[in-house]
Amino acid sequence: MRPLAAAEQNIIHSDFRPQQTAGYCKQCNRLVARDSQARCADAGHEEQMISGIIELNPDGSLPFQLPRFNWAAALLPPVWGPAHGAVSGALVLPLIIFTLNALRNALAVPDAATLSFRIALWLITAAIVAGTLGFMYHYGTRGWGIAYNRSSLVNQQVITPAMFAQFVRREQLWTVVSALLLIGFLYLVITFWQG
């Protein structure tokens, strides 16, 4: 048996006609119904862009939808990302440390510094903070899709509401863990700054 090409790995064959199913569209970043050619019914994205298979309700509606924002992914991308196969999340840790150092330096400007230097320093610091928060926000908006694609749901013949609810609960637990780890990280940073 020949190995599947990368484009063929997302294609799931089932007893349902394509227009009876839905899946996660990577370009739309949400669950979408499929059309008769197994493409994204909303925007016409190709079959290879859709993963997983969900049976539609008899009226053609989706039985469930991914939440819009993943707080675990946004709060702690350096931990959440690699745990979900998104290794680029680890890059946020040096970015967070750089941002915290920039804030610390902006707060510790000597009194002899000129006003123009202070303004330039705060503008640069604000840009660094905005960039870091923007990257974290990006992870939050794409987080549910990343988690869905890395879960066992993608390889199931059909995803039931109970299976989906279990997946959502697991990600909600990640939110609690990420919040606690972030609080601990911020406590260590504040302690280090005061030391």
C-alpha positions, 0 to 999 in steps of 0.5 A: 500500500502506497503512503498517502500524499500530504494533500490526501491525508486530510481527506476522509472517506465515509458512507455519507455524501459530502453535502451531508457532512462538515469539517474544519476549514483552515482558511475560514478558521471554523467548522463549515458544511461541505458542498457536493464536491466536498469543498467548503460550502461557505467560501468554496475552499478546496477539499484539502483545506477541510479536516475531520468529518461531522454529520450535519443535522437533518435540516443541514445545520451544524450540530456544534461549532468551535468557540471563537477564542481559545484563552489557553492558546492566548495566555500561554503560547509557549506551553500550549503551542508545543503541546498542540503541535504548534512549535512556533508558540515556543517563540513567544517565550523569548518575545515575552521576556524581551517585552518585559525587559523593554518595560523594565527599561522604560520604567527605569529611565534616569531622571537626566534623560531628555523628554524626546528620549523618553518619548522615543523609548515609550513609543518603541516599548509600546510597539514591542508590547503591541506586537507581543499581544498581537501574536498572543491574540493570533494564537487565541483566534487560531487556537481552537482550529489548531487544537481540533486538527491535533486532536483525535477527532480529525481521524474519526469516521464521524464526530458525535456531540459527546466526543466534541463536548469532551474535546471542548472540556479538555481545552477548557482545562487547558485554559485553567492550567494556562492561567495558573502557569501565567500567574506563577510566571508573572509572580516570578517576574515581579519577584525578580524585578524587586530583587 
